[in-house]
Amino acid sequence: MWIELNPPNNLTTMGQIESKIRKALQPMLEVFSGLLIRATSPFRKGDFIEIDGRLGSVEHKGIRFTILRSIDGEPVHVSNTLFFTKHLHNLSHQNIVNVDLETKVCYSENMAKIKKLINDYLSNNKLVLRNPSPKVVVKKMKNSHVELGVKVWCSLEKYLEVDAETELLLNQFLISQGVKVASENTAAAKLMA
């Protein structure tokens, strides 16, 4: 005697069942995480934090989500469950600051290679912190080049030194590696050489 079980069409595999359960439980996990955040207070309103690549000052600690204000002024919604599954960096308590750098690279360059070179250079720079990790992003596309923004972190005591030297030294390093940078970078880097 054979018994055939025919699950409903929308639940045909264990993966789909697991996905539906996870989706149903997500709001409860967010609420539970929100209550834990309020009980443990790992950060306060106004603290500058980094979690899972999201960076900003805490604007609102909600039950399901925490809202950050990014450096660009945009609101960033962070699921409260991330604070218990990812590593939180409360930068307000670490006496560190952000420094924005810029480099202009010709279109003919391989951007993946450029990003690796920049990260290699920064990983050997003793003044730049490893955590939070530096970020390299495309800021603008110009007629002849791409403007890359490089966001690094340093201790408050080293800010002036990092701000004054790092961008220039980064451009010199890129030039020494045979990278074609825009003429503005080249002139500035040669002046300091």
LORO-594844 format. One record per residue (C-alpha): z, y, x; residue number from 1. Coordinates in steps of 0.2 Angstrom, whole numbers, plus 5000, padded with zeros to 4 digits. Last residue first. Layout:
residues N
    up  north  east    i
     Z      Y     X  NUM
...
END
This chain:
residues 193
    up  north  east    i
  4979   5324  5290  193
  4986   5337  5278  192
  4970   5347  5276  191
  4959   5331  5276  190
  4969   5324  5260  189
  4966   5340  5251  188
  4948   5341  5254  187
  4945   5322  5250  186
  4955   5324  5234  185
  4945   5339  5228  184
  4929   5329  5233  183
  4931   5315  5221  182
  4937   5299  5230  181
  4925   5286  5237  180
  4937   5272  5243  179
  4934   5266  5261  178
  4952   5260  5263  177
  4956   5275  5274  176
  4951   5286  5259  175
  4963   5276  5248  174
  4977   5279  5260  173
  4973   5297  5262  172
  4973   5299  5243  171
  4990   5290  5242  170
  4997   5301  5256  169
  4993   5317  5246  168
  5000   5310  5230  167
  5016   5304  5239  166
  5020   5320  5249  165
  5027   5334  5239  164
  5033   5325  5223  163
  5041   5310  5233  162
  5050   5322  5245  161
  5056   5333  5230  160
  5062   5318  5220  159
  5071   5309  5234  158
  5089   5314  5228  157
  5084   5310  5210  156
  5080   5292  5214  155
  5062   5288  5212  154
  5050   5283  5198  153
  5031   5282  5198  152
  5017   5287  5186  151
  4999   5286  5192  150
  4986   5295  5182  149
  4968   5291  5186  148
  4955   5304  5184  147
  4937   5296  5184  146
  4923   5304  5193  145
  4906   5312  5192  144
  4904   5319  5175  143
  4923   5317  5170  142
  4932   5303  5162  141
  4950   5308  5159  140
  4968   5300  5161  139
  4964   5282  5166  138
  4981   5274  5169  137
  4991   5267  5183  136
  5009   5263  5180  135
  5023   5261  5193  134
  5036   5248  5189  133
  5053   5253  5182  132
  5059   5245  5194  131
  5050   5245  5210  130
  5056   5262  5215  129
  5046   5274  5226  128
  5054   5281  5242  127
  5051   5265  5252  126
  5032   5266  5249  125
  5026   5248  5253  124
  5025   5243  5234  123
  5016   5260  5231  122
  5002   5256  5243  121
  4999   5239  5236  120
  5000   5246  5218  119
  4986   5259  5223  118
  4975   5246  5231  117
  4977   5234  5216  116
  4972   5249  5204  115
  4957   5253  5215  114
  4951   5235  5216  113
  4952   5234  5197  112
  4943   5250  5195  111
  4928   5245  5206  110
  4921   5261  5213  109
  4904   5268  5208  108
  4912   5280  5195  107
  4920   5290  5209  106
  4939   5291  5210  105
  4951   5306  5206  104
  4969   5304  5210  103
  4984   5310  5201  102
  5003   5308  5202  101
  5017   5310  5189  100
  5035   5308  5196   99
  5048   5301  5185   98
  5067   5303  5188   97
  5081   5292  5193   96
  5100   5294  5191   95
  5103   5276  5184   94
  5112   5280  5168   93
  5098   5289  5159   92
  5086   5276  5165   91
  5093   5263  5153   90
  5082   5248  5158   89
  5081   5234  5145   88
  5075   5217  5150   87
  5066   5208  5136   86
  5072   5195  5123   85
  5088   5203  5116   84
  5082   5221  5116   83
  5065   5215  5110   82
  5073   5209  5094   81
  5075   5227  5089   80
  5057   5230  5087   79
  5051   5245  5096   78
  5042   5260  5087   77
  5035   5273  5099   76
  5034   5291  5093   75
  5022   5301  5103   74
  5028   5316  5113   73
  5017   5311  5129   72
  5033   5306  5138   71
  5036   5294  5123   70
  5049   5298  5109   69
  5057   5281  5105   68
  5061   5274  5088   67
  5072   5258  5087   66
  5067   5246  5074   65
  5075   5234  5061   64
  5091   5243  5057   63
  5087   5259  5065   62
  5092   5267  5081   61
  5083   5284  5081   60
  5076   5296  5094   59
  5079   5286  5110   58
  5070   5294  5125   57
  5054   5285  5130   56
  5046   5271  5139   55
  5038   5255  5132   54
  5033   5242  5146   53
  5044   5229  5139   52
  5059   5240  5137   51
  5061   5257  5147   50
  5075   5269  5142   49
  5079   5288  5142   48
  5095   5291  5132   47
  5094   5304  5119   46
  5102   5293  5105   45
  5113   5281  5114   44
  5110   5265  5123   43
  5117   5247  5126   42
  5129   5251  5111   41
  5136   5233  5108   40
  5140   5234  5089   39
  5125   5245  5085   38
  5113   5235  5095   37
  5120   5219  5087   36
  5117   5226  5070   35
  5099   5230  5075   34
  5097   5213  5082   33
  5103   5205  5065   32
  5091   5217  5056   31
  5076   5212  5068   30
  5080   5193  5066   29
  5080   5195  5047   28
  5064   5204  5047   27
  5056   5190  5059   26
  5062   5175  5049   25
  5047   5175  5037   24
  5034   5177  5051   23
  5043   5164  5061   22
  5042   5152  5047   21
  5024   5155  5043   20
  5020   5153  5062   19
  5029   5137  5063   18
  5020   5130  5047   17
  5003   5136  5055   16
  5007   5127  5071   15
  5013   5111  5062   14
  4996   5110  5054   13
  4988   5110  5037   12
  4999   5123  5029   11
  4986   5134  5020   10
  4977   5119  5012    9
  4993   5112  5004    8
  4999   5096  5013    7
  4990   5080  5007    6
  5001   5065  5010    5
  4992   5048  5007    4
  5003   5033  5003    3
  4994   5017  5007    2
  5000   5000  5000    1
END
